[in-house]
Each structure stands twice: as structure tokens, then as C-alpha cells.
Amino acid sequence: FTPDSGHWQEMAEEAEYGGLPTDEDDEDIELIDQSGGPGLPRRGSSSRTRRLSSDYSDGGEASASATCRVVTVLFLLALAGVYQLGVKEGKVEVRTGQHAAGASDRPHKVFGGGGDAAGPAPAPEEEKETGAFTPRHLEAMRGECNKLLETLDEYYYGRDQAEKMLMQAFMAPWDFDGPEDSEDRRRSDKLVDTMARAIVTDDQRQFLMGGIGSSVMAGHDNCHYDSYQTQMERFFQPVWEAADMEFIFQNAGEGGGCGDSYENQHYCVRQNVSPNVDIVHYSWTYFEHGGAHKEHENLVRWTQMLPKQPPVHIFNTGKVPGGNGQDRQLMTQYADYGFNAFYMQTGFYNGGHPYDSEKSKGTDRFSWGYVGDGYHETTRYGEDEEDEARKTSLGVVMRNWHPGPMGFQLTSDAFTYTYTRAILRALELIEKDFDEEKDPRDKWDASERELLLKNDLPEPKYCDHDICVVDEPPGCLNYELPTYGYWGARVEDPMDDLNPYLGETQKWSVWHQNNNLWNMVGKQDTAVFKNRDDKEICRHLDACGGISAQKAEDGMVVFRLPKMEVGLVIICGCCGKKIADDLFLNNMDIEISYNTVVQDRANWDKFPNGKCVRLLKKFPTSGRESETPTGHAYLGVKVLRDMKQPVRISHVITL
């Protein structure tokens, strides 16, 4: 399977409106990922597989002479013996079906073991297989982890204070040494498990994190370079490079200008970030008002249905709330899945600085634009900055309601410190396997991760059972930027023979907001960077978008919907928080059909927020609507008459 093959070409031809793969292409993508592409050996590819080779000869032409017949018979008997020996060896080396008890499920011997007593001698020591992650990598990674922790321990005035500010500023403080059956230990063990599997799995070349959220997640009113994700990428990178891996943080944060909120965007976790993320971050601090426990539970449950079962960690700019509220109950309910939330102000307070006393005397370090957090006057990288204006800007704790670089630095440090502690614990477990001459992949390879089904998770506390108890996360086609994952729905080719609307005009077009470099950067950094050569580091990634039409001659757009478990179908509009009425519910100039049957708008409702309309709650059970002769359902949106304003669909959500 190569990029020159017909299958690859077919995938490329089907990639439209941005070229992202759909969730239906997962198998193809997995094949590509496993192969590594021509000339690009995957991490550990040389040690994971062996080829058996045989070089048989027909022995030349047989002599017709009777005196040679004896020689021929002896030759054939010898050849038969070699064949039988080869069969026996093949059974040892290449196993299919059910394996013998205690045998490895991989086509290689682990440290020379697993052979028959009567079989060949164990492989030479130099052929022992340990995978791509070796003891040399382990020591290098441990060294980088210790350097990082020492840096932060010193920066925050000792290990005890660093732990208070960074690990104990979570709603559920991290505890990697507590009793094994305790809630905090189980939560921490999930994080250790996540790290160990990422480190050991040969085919994993990246440790991938993804963040969904609002303008706080996006890093607005700062240079993008100063967002906590980008700070974390720079600081955490050497740890992963020591294992010949790369650390990537996909920042899918979007400002509120498109009208989105946590209510609709959390449905799109599998498209906004890659479905192969190791950890998911989430932040909608200023939208939730303490009432997003249903969405949090949805997200925790949906992410456990993704391939790597990533834990969900929330970033909140405020203080840990008291009492036993809904989120605290969810922390307990989903401790085994690593659910937790970091609170930035709690981190600052845990260091012991007298913020409240200062505030009573007129100094509020969390006021807009204040420089210095009470411990330092600028960020660590700001200390080396020669431009005084830039150095001062990097010392801001809160730009406004958005954190500044100092606030983002503490956030980056808290997650990095905690994750590094988890890595060190994972390395201890891997080293134990090495010491016992075991292959760590036999336990920690991603293929050994227990598969979770919807009923394996606890009964939901707050979320809608029909929506959150599912075996697959929702599908989402999101035209807003940025996105890193898989489409759910896709626009059907107007000329495809399977398109049920074949022959109808289908000329809708994709639209994206054209933001300039300084969009949402903020005045202070704009002034600093305007004449600098490196100004591009300030550019933010997010932009509104949609698929759009305005005139009757544009016809319709046809979405081929992915396989669904519930039959839920939602469309969202752009741009505005309450746009659903004007664009869809009260717009008589458009017609929406499902499987060619025009839908009665009396059955629609605004859901899950004011920019979206729920067209179907469940699968139709009768009539043409319920029929899917091609294996897919189709959604059609048609312009009947010219309109003053275009209709723009930003999301198609399915479940």
C-alpha cells in the first residue's frame, strides 16, 4: 500500500472541503500510519517483525542413468527432512489463531524464550527484542524529566511549594503514592497508564494533546506564542525527544464571535482535535457559570470511546469551589478515567502570597494588565528578553478576563509538572520489566489496552442516557477553524450515482472569515511586534466558517451522514449566538429534507444552544425517511428563493 496505489488516489479524490478524512476512512488511515510511507521507517520497525526466508532449489535436472537413482532417492529424503524442520520452525516463529498458553501474541520471541525444548538453541543475546523504547531511551527520558522537575522546584522555591502550586491546585489533588484502592491513586494511575502506553508503543511517534474551548483556550489578547499550550510545547518537548518522540498540543480553541459555546462544541471533540489524542483539555470558564456538569459528563464518557481513551482535564482560571458540587461528584464518579480540573488562581494562592491582604491595601495582582504574580516579575523566557516592552508584557498575569503570559505559564507548569511525575512513575514500571527480562510491550503496548464499551462505564449521573451512553462519540462536520480530526458528515458529490438528489443543482460554497495577523492579539503585543521580523508568532488560528448559499440558483447542499447510533441530527449556523431562528426555524426560503423527505419544521427545536437546530432526535421508524438503500442517510438543504443574507451552516452534528 503506497501513495502511488489506486486506493491512496481514491482517498485523495474523495477529500473535499479541506481534505480532512472522515471517520469512515479510519481503516485506510490506520493502514497508512502503520506503513510509515516509503522511505520512512516507523519507530521500532526494525525490531517488531521478522521474515522467514527459504531458498529452495530443484536440484538441477535428474539423471536418466540407473546408477544415479540411489543418489536421487537420498537427496529427496534429505529434502523432506529439511522441509519438516522448516515447518516446525515456522510454527514457532509465525503464529496465527489461538496461541499456546503463555506464548507471546507477537511474531517474535521475547528475550529468546518461548521455544520447544527440542527446538533450536535460543537466539544470540544481540537479537533480543525490546522494541523501539530501550533502556537507553529510558535513562535519557528519566534524565530530562528530572531536569524539568528540578527547574520548576527551584523556580517555585522548593519541591513542597512547587507541589502545592502545581499538583494541588486541581479539584482532586494528584497523588501517585497513595493507597492503591483510593480514589486519588486510581485517578493518578490512569495518567501513569496513559504515559506508559504512549512511551512503549512502537508505532506511536507523537504524544498528542488536544484542547477544545473558548478564547481562553485560544490564548486571545496575547500572542499565540504565549498561550499555555505553546509554552507547554516548548517546555515539555525535550522529555519526549529523549524517547525519539515529539510532543504536540493541538489548540482548537475558538473565540465567541462565531456564536459557539461548550454546549455545541463538545459534540465535536472527534473533529476539533484528533481522535488519536492521548489527553484532552477543555476550557469554557466564562460561559458555564457552574452549570456545565452534563456536558462534562458527556465529554468524559465520549472520550473513553476513542482509541486511546484519553483522560479529560479542565482548565479553569478561578479558584477551586467549595462543597460537594456536581463536578466534584463527577471527579469521584470518573476517577478511574483520570477526570480532573485545574484552577489557576488556586495555584497562585497555594504558594502563600498574601493576595487578599494586598488587595485590601489597593494592590490587585489579578486586575487587568497587572505585571508580576507576587513571586516573579516576568515569565522564565521573559527574563532573557532584551526588549523591555516585551519583557513587561510577558509579566502580565491577567490581560482582562483572559490570562496573560504569567497566568498561562503557571497553567503550563501545572500540567507539565503533573504529567512529568506520571512519566517517572511509568518509567519505573517499564524498568521493572526490563530488569525481569520481560518485554514491556506485552503489558503496555496500546494493543493491550482494554477495550471499553458503553456499558462498561458507570451509570451516568447527569447526562441524557440516550446521548451519553453510546459506543462511539458524535460525528461532526465543523467548518470553523482550526480542526485537526475526522469529518462526520461530508458533502456528497453532486454527480455521484448514489446521491439521492442526483440531477438537482448543488452549488453551495465554503466560506471562511479572513482574519488579519493582529486579530485578537491585543494592543500591547501588537505594539511590541508590529515592526519585528518574528511577528508571525502572534497569529491566532481560529476563524469562523461555514458552507454557504444565498440565491435560488445555488440550489442545495447534500450531506452524506455517517453511521449513527441514535439518529440525532443537528445543524448550526454562522455567525451569532441566537442565529438559529433567522437562519433555519423562521426561514421560509429554505427547505430541509432527510432521505429526500421534506421535514416539518414544527418538529424542530433549538438545541443544544441558540445557534443550532435539532432536526431529528432519533431515527425515523417508517416511510421513505427510514430507508437507507445505500447504507447512508442523506440530509439536503435547498434554497427556494433568493435571500437578503446568505445561509451559512457551520456544523452538522450526528449521533
Secondary structure, 3 states (H helix, E strand, C coil): CCCCCHHHHHHHHHCCCCCCCEHHHHHHHHHHHHHCCCCCCCCCHHHHCCCCCCCCCCCCCCCCCHHHHHHHHHHHHHHHHHHHHHHHHHHHHCCCCCCCCCCCCCCCCCCCCCCCCCCCCCCCHHHCCCCCCCHHHHHHHHHHHHHHHHHHHHHCCCHHHHHHHHCCCECCCCCCCCCCCCHHHHHHHHHHHHHHHHHHCCCCCEEEEEEEECHHHHCCCCCHHHCHHHHHHHHHHHHHHCCCCEEEEEECCCCHHHCCCHHHHHHHHHHHCCCCCCEEEEECHHHHCCCCHHHHHHHHHHHCCCCCCCCEEEEECCCCCCCCCHHHHHHHHCHHHCCEEEEHHHHHHHCCCCHHHHHHCCCCCCCCCCECCCCCCCCCHHHHCCCHHHHHHCCECECCCCECHHHHHHHHHHHHHHHHHHHHHHHHHHHHHHHCCCCCHHHHCHHHCCCCCHHHCCCCCCCCHHHHCCCCCCEEEECCECCCCCECCEECCCCCCCCCCCCCCECCEEEECCCCCCCCCCHHHHHHHCCCCCHHHHCCCCECEEEEECCHHHEEEEEECCCCCCCCEEEEECCCCCCHHHHHHCCCCEEEEECCEECCHHHCEECCCCCEEEEECCCCCCCHHHCCCCCCCEEEEEECCCCCCCEEEEEEEEC
